[in-house]
Amino acid sequence: MIIISITPDFALDRGYTYAGGLGVLEGDKFYAAAKLGLNYIVFTLLYRNGYVEYEFDEKGSPIPRPQPQPREFLEELKASEEITITLRGEEVKIKPWIYRLNTARAVFFEPVEPDWAAKLADRLYIEECLEEKFYKYVLLAKATAEYIRKNINLERVKYIDLQEAYAAMLPLILKIPGKYRLIIHTPGPWGHPRFPRELFEREFGYRFINDNVVLTDIGLAASREVFTVSAKHYDVMNKIIPHFIDKVRYVTNGVNIDRWMDPYLKKRFEENTLTLEEFIKLRKSIRARFESFLRSYKEDVEIEDKLVVAWCRRLVPYKRPEFVMEFIEKNEDLPIIYVIAGKSHPQDSYGLQLMEKLNKLHGEKENVIYIPNYGVAEAKEILKGADLLLFTPFPGWEASGTSFMKAGINGVPTLSSRDGSAIEFIVDRVNGWLFGEDLRELVNIHIDPRARRINERESREFEEKLIHICDLYFNQSETFYKVALNAMRTFVHRVNIERVLKEYYPDIVK
């Protein structure tokens, strides 16, 4: 049986074909599918200039730069037979590039001509106008449909999983009822793009009823099954798509243990003989290696007698990076090293302003290290090496989140708001810490006056909890490390991405 996954965002351990959590999750699934011997095929675009990297000018302002694909990554791809699709009434030539790992394949589509079509796949999530965005995802859908028709026996295809709404163009082109499933990866509006119906009429001849067509609605209607990515996400979406909720169930996200867990810690955990004393020694040795990594960003940093706290996310309002930034300013005397990592979309003025502020903090405060170009390689270091992770999304806005899972399997506990899937795994003061309320509706954080009151209340509780954790670390270290060890012991089996694949494909993965 063949499993197909179509995604706009896909992160291997090489190349720049991802922007954030969705891509990393899909990469984790791919590596696990290869390990399990599944006939698993991912379809995505080959973005020749990746997503975005940043430099800072002499004034400290972030300057976005393209991410040309590394030669080593491109050399690992094998060219497949060229395909041709029709887009905007013109023939478009597309070169599929194949990355193989055991039984799994990733197919990267590169439009090569005409020039306007090649430009569509130049950058991930970066477009000059709405029409360009529309045709980017029509291109992905049409290329996928043509490749499947030419190369795959549809009778052997068991599932076609549409990862997020951007993949939901495919059922408009390849009509095979009963095979499609939609996975919704966010409750927020950015995950549910809409386009004028005139674009659909021009490209497909379809005249939808509404002036603006929401891609999620297409995916919901065309799919026989729909998934959310945590239990709370299911509850939140119940209020957003009540007319489709009978199709919906949830599979809580996970992470690839082989990819994210420290190898020696993993070995000792699997031997089932790890004592608290030995765990503490292992954590301290991992911290020592982490110090070398941090010195590549700030030469004179010393973490030996400090608590190392990390916040690493995309810089968007609902992740609430201001919580840690305000804490830094208000609690200057605490012996904490702050590692803050994350970047903004280049067209997001809020995120760019935050980057400028964080870069300024990095320059002014010895105990703040800001890592703007945060990717898979940096995440592997930070989520293993820190002592504590901060996970601070506004309640109801985080679909799942996986950074706390990656940290937890390495014995790094998390201070988390009660959101996403964190509440399924973290028990307060047992294997991590929780703050805030478990709000199960999508409050508009930009205009709803409740949002400001929630933020003020939760910021105070966040500060109190973080000060308490700092006190534990220095004055009751054994208690702190018991929580850390519990995080590892309770997370490893439950967050394993192989568990996720078994829940998505119970008739294939035994």
Beta strands, then each sheet from edge to edge (+ up, - down):
strand 1: 2-6
strand 2: 39-45
strand 3: 53-56
strand 4: 62-65
strand 5: 78-79
strand 6: 83-87
strand 7: 90-101
strand 8: 104-113
strand 9: 157-163
strand 10: 180-183
strand 11: 194-196
strand 12: 212-214
strand 13: 225-228
strand 14: 248-250
strand 15: 307-312
strand 16: 336-341
strand 17: 368-371
strand 18: 388-391
strand 19: 414-417
strand 20: 433-435
sheet 1: 5+ 7- 8+ 2+ 1+ 9+ 10+ 13+ 14+
sheet 2: 3+ 4-
sheet 3: 5+ 7- 6+
sheet 4: 11+ 12-
sheet 5: 17+ 16+ 15+ 18+ 19+ 20+
end
